[in-house]
Amino acid sequence: MLRISLILRCILVKEIIKFMLNCFSKFYKIFISKCIVVTPFLQIICYIVS
């Protein structure tokens, strides 16, 4: 029983990570394209994530 829940949790975490990465990559592209024209704060964030 415990093993099954662990496996399920593992799968769930993988799916969430996959989803977040997918989501993040879309934002990332938008970010990069707007990076040069936005505020210094956003530029710092851009710099950190890239």
SESE-480953 format. One record per residue (C-alpha): residue number from 1; residue in one letter; x, y negated, z. Coordinates in steps of 0.05 Angstrom, whole numbers. Layout:
REM SESE-480953
R / n / res / u / v / w
R / NUM / A / X / Y / Z
...
***
This chain:
REM SESE-480953
R / n / res / u / v / w
R / 1 / M / 0 / 0 / 0
R / 2 / L / 54 / -49 / 20
R / 3 / R / 96 / -30 / -40
R / 4 / I / 38 / -45 / -88
R / 5 / S / 27 / -113 / -58
R / 6 / L / 101 / -128 / -63
R / 7 / I / 101 / -109 / -136
R / 8 / L / 39 / -151 / -149
R / 9 / R / 70 / -210 / -113
R / 10 / C / 133 / -202 / -155
R / 11 / I / 93 / -201 / -219
R / 12 / L / 52 / -261 / -196
R / 13 / V / 115 / -300 / -180
R / 14 / K / 145 / -283 / -248
R / 15 / E / 82 / -307 / -283
R / 16 / I / 80 / -371 / -243
R / 17 / I / 153 / -384 / -258
R / 18 / K / 141 / -370 / -332
R / 19 / F / 82 / -417 / -332
R / 20 / M / 120 / -471 / -296
R / 21 / L / 179 / -465 / -344
R / 22 / N / 132 / -469 / -403
R / 23 / C / 98 / -530 / -373
R / 24 / F / 165 / -561 / -354
R / 25 / S / 194 / -553 / -424
R / 26 / K / 135 / -592 / -453
R / 27 / F / 145 / -647 / -403
R / 28 / Y / 219 / -643 / -415
R / 29 / K / 211 / -658 / -489
R / 30 / I / 167 / -717 / -473
R / 31 / F / 216 / -739 / -420
R / 32 / I / 276 / -737 / -467
R / 33 / S / 240 / -775 / -521
R / 34 / K / 219 / -830 / -472
R / 35 / C / 282 / -827 / -430
R / 36 / I / 317 / -884 / -464
R / 37 / V / 259 / -933 / -458
R / 38 / V / 235 / -920 / -387
R / 39 / T / 254 / -947 / -320
R / 40 / P / 321 / -933 / -286
R / 41 / F / 286 / -887 / -236
R / 42 / L / 261 / -842 / -292
R / 43 / Q / 329 / -845 / -325
R / 44 / I / 359 / -819 / -261
R / 45 / I / 309 / -762 / -259
R / 46 / C / 323 / -748 / -332
R / 47 / Y / 396 / -746 / -318
R / 48 / I / 387 / -698 / -260
R / 49 / V / 343 / -649 / -299
R / 50 / S / 386 / -649 / -362
***
